[in-house]
């Protein structure tokens, strides 16, 4: 079995660039564009955390993922757990 590629990054963004934009750039660098999503439904499963929990995914990051999927021709379906 081939070992999985792991991408590391710090949380510093370029001047004038927000973290959601950096997430989009990271996804593209990781090879998301190699996945054929053209006119296909793409389920995006994310855990947004629980009330009072400080380690959760903010909605603007989910939007960044959806934006990239749509940019690649996919039809994004997102739902919360």
C-alpha positions as CSV (number, residue, x, y, z in Angstrom):
1,X,0.0,0.0,0.0
2,X,1.3,3.4,-0.9
3,X,1.9,5.8,2.0
4,X,-0.4,8.8,2.2
5,X,1.0,12.2,1.5
6,X,0.8,14.5,4.4
7,X,0.8,18.3,4.0
8,X,1.9,20.6,6.7
9,X,1.5,24.3,6.9
10,X,1.7,27.1,9.4
11,X,-1.3,29.3,10.1
12,X,0.4,32.4,8.8
13,X,-1.2,33.8,5.7
14,X,0.2,36.3,3.2
15,X,-0.5,40.0,3.9
16,X,-4.0,40.7,2.8
17,X,-4.8,36.9,2.5
18,X,-7.2,35.3,4.9
19,X,-7.0,31.8,6.2
20,X,-10.0,30.6,4.0
21,X,-8.0,31.7,0.9
22,X,-5.0,29.9,2.3
23,X,-7.1,26.7,2.7
24,X,-8.2,26.9,-0.9
25,X,-4.5,27.2,-2.0
26,X,-3.6,24.3,0.2
27,X,-6.3,22.1,-1.2
28,X,-5.2,22.8,-4.7
29,X,-1.5,22.1,-3.8
30,X,-2.6,18.8,-2.3
31,X,-4.1,17.8,-5.6
32,X,-7.8,18.2,-5.3
33,X,-8.0,19.3,-8.9
34,X,-6.9,15.8,-9.9
35,X,-10.3,14.4,-8.8
36,X,-13.0,14.4,-11.5
37,X,-15.9,16.3,-10.0
38,X,-17.4,17.7,-13.3
39,X,-21.2,17.6,-12.9
40,X,-21.0,15.2,-10.0
41,X,-22.5,15.5,-6.5
42,X,-19.8,15.9,-3.9
43,X,-20.7,15.2,-0.3
44,X,-18.7,17.3,2.2
45,X,-18.9,15.8,5.7
46,X,-17.6,18.1,8.4
47,X,-17.9,18.2,12.2
48,X,-18.5,21.8,13.4
49,X,-18.0,21.0,17.1
50,X,-20.3,21.3,20.1
51,X,-21.5,24.3,22.0
52,X,-18.8,25.7,24.2
53,X,-16.0,23.8,22.3
54,X,-13.2,26.0,21.1
55,X,-11.9,23.5,18.6
56,X,-14.4,23.6,15.8
57,X,-14.6,24.3,12.1
58,X,-15.8,27.8,11.4
59,X,-18.4,28.0,8.6
60,X,-16.1,30.2,6.5
61,X,-13.7,27.3,6.1
62,X,-16.6,25.0,5.0
63,X,-17.5,27.6,2.5
64,X,-13.9,27.6,1.2
65,X,-14.1,23.9,0.6
66,X,-17.4,24.2,-1.2
67,X,-16.0,27.1,-3.3
68,X,-13.2,24.9,-4.5
69,X,-15.5,22.0,-5.3
70,X,-17.8,24.3,-7.3
71,X,-14.8,25.8,-9.1
72,X,-13.8,22.3,-10.2
73,X,-17.3,21.7,-11.6
74,X,-18.7,19.7,-8.7
75,X,-22.1,20.1,-7.1
76,X,-21.4,20.4,-3.4
77,X,-23.7,19.0,-0.8
78,X,-22.8,19.8,2.8
79,X,-24.4,18.7,6.0
80,X,-23.7,19.0,9.6
81,X,-23.2,16.2,12.1
